[in-house]
């Protein structure tokens, strides 16, 4: 892979080796989402693992979107 940039290498690779909190998979409105916890009950969508086709076009489920969820599904 070749990366062309005018930024210093230290900035480009900053945080690359830091440990991340593991992603959580949860089901919401019939879609299985992979979510990265940001705060208690709030997560950033990493990807849609499995969902009905119309859910892929829903802006609510775009990767990078923040959603609220409960830790204990009931």
DOTOR-748051 format. One record per residue (C-alpha): z negated, y, x negated; residue in one letter. Coordinates in Angstrom, 2 decimals. Each point is the difference from the previous one (the first is absolute). Example, Ala and Ser with C-alpha at 12.3 -4.5 7.8 and 13.67 -1.06 7.14 Angstrom:
REM residues 2
<site z="-7.80" y="-4.50" x="-12.30" type="A"/>
<site z="0.66" y="3.44" x="-1.37" type="S"/>
***
This chain:
REM residues 74
<site z="0.00" y="0.00" x="0.00" type="X"/>
<site z="0.91" y="3.44" x="-1.30" type="X"/>
<site z="-1.92" y="3.06" x="1.13" type="X"/>
<site z="1.53" y="3.41" x="-0.63" type="X"/>
<site z="-2.56" y="2.79" x="0.30" type="X"/>
<site z="-1.01" y="3.21" x="-1.70" type="X"/>
<site z="-3.68" y="-0.69" x="0.71" type="X"/>
<site z="-2.27" y="-1.19" x="-2.82" type="X"/>
<site z="-0.43" y="-3.77" x="-0.11" type="X"/>
<site z="-3.79" y="0.35" x="0.39" type="X"/>
<site z="0.48" y="1.65" x="3.42" type="X"/>
<site z="2.57" y="-2.52" x="1.18" type="X"/>
<site z="-2.18" y="-2.99" x="-0.88" type="X"/>
<site z="-3.37" y="1.55" x="0.95" type="X"/>
<site z="-2.08" y="-2.39" x="2.11" type="X"/>
<site z="2.35" y="-2.93" x="-0.50" type="X"/>
<site z="-2.71" y="-2.31" x="-1.35" type="X"/>
<site z="-2.77" y="1.08" x="2.37" type="X"/>
<site z="-1.34" y="-2.54" x="2.46" type="X"/>
<site z="0.89" y="0.64" x="3.63" type="X"/>
<site z="-1.98" y="-0.98" x="3.04" type="X"/>
<site z="1.60" y="-3.10" x="1.54" type="X"/>
<site z="2.26" y="0.51" x="2.98" type="X"/>
<site z="-1.04" y="-1.15" x="3.46" type="X"/>
<site z="2.30" y="-1.67" x="2.51" type="X"/>
<site z="-0.58" y="0.90" x="3.61" type="X"/>
<site z="1.86" y="-0.37" x="3.26" type="X"/>
<site z="0.60" y="3.11" x="2.07" type="X"/>
<site z="2.23" y="0.19" x="3.11" type="X"/>
<site z="1.60" y="-3.36" x="-0.85" type="X"/>
<site z="0.81" y="1.03" x="-3.58" type="X"/>
<site z="-1.58" y="-1.58" x="-3.07" type="X"/>
<site z="-0.66" y="2.83" x="-2.47" type="X"/>
<site z="-1.11" y="0.07" x="-3.61" type="X"/>
<site z="-2.42" y="2.92" x="-0.31" type="X"/>
<site z="-1.66" y="1.55" x="-3.05" type="X"/>
<site z="-3.49" y="1.27" x="0.94" type="X"/>
<site z="-0.43" y="3.73" x="-0.69" type="X"/>
<site z="-3.35" y="0.61" x="1.71" type="X"/>
<site z="-2.14" y="-2.03" x="2.40" type="X"/>
<site z="2.17" y="-0.64" x="3.05" type="X"/>
<site z="3.04" y="1.82" x="-1.44" type="X"/>
<site z="2.85" y="-1.64" x="-1.86" type="X"/>
<site z="3.42" y="0.78" x="-1.43" type="X"/>
<site z="2.80" y="-2.32" x="1.10" type="X"/>
<site z="1.53" y="-1.80" x="-2.97" type="X"/>
<site z="2.53" y="-2.09" x="1.94" type="X"/>
<site z="0.77" y="-1.78" x="3.23" type="X"/>
<site z="-0.31" y="-3.71" x="-0.63" type="X"/>
<site z="1.22" y="-1.18" x="3.39" type="X"/>
<site z="0.82" y="2.01" x="3.11" type="X"/>
<site z="2.38" y="0.22" x="2.94" type="X"/>
<site z="3.21" y="1.76" x="-0.98" type="X"/>
<site z="-0.73" y="3.22" x="1.92" type="X"/>
<site z="-3.28" y="0.44" x="-1.96" type="X"/>
<site z="1.94" y="0.49" x="-3.26" type="X"/>
<site z="1.47" y="3.22" x="1.44" type="X"/>
<site z="-3.32" y="1.31" x="1.32" type="X"/>
<site z="-1.17" y="2.92" x="-2.20" type="X"/>
<site z="-3.59" y="-1.05" x="0.69" type="X"/>
<site z="0.53" y="-3.03" x="-2.26" type="X"/>
<site z="1.92" y="1.55" x="-2.90" type="X"/>
<site z="-1.33" y="-0.95" x="-3.45" type="X"/>
<site z="-2.29" y="2.77" x="-1.21" type="X"/>
<site z="-1.20" y="0.89" x="3.50" type="X"/>
<site z="-3.75" y="0.16" x="0.56" type="X"/>
<site z="-1.46" y="-2.01" x="2.85" type="X"/>
<site z="-3.48" y="-0.63" x="1.35" type="X"/>
<site z="-1.26" y="-3.52" x="0.52" type="X"/>
<site z="-3.28" y="-1.76" x="0.62" type="X"/>
<site z="-1.38" y="-2.35" x="-2.62" type="X"/>
<site z="-1.21" y="-2.39" x="2.70" type="X"/>
<site z="2.82" y="-0.77" x="2.44" type="X"/>
<site z="-1.40" y="-0.79" x="3.46" type="X"/>
***
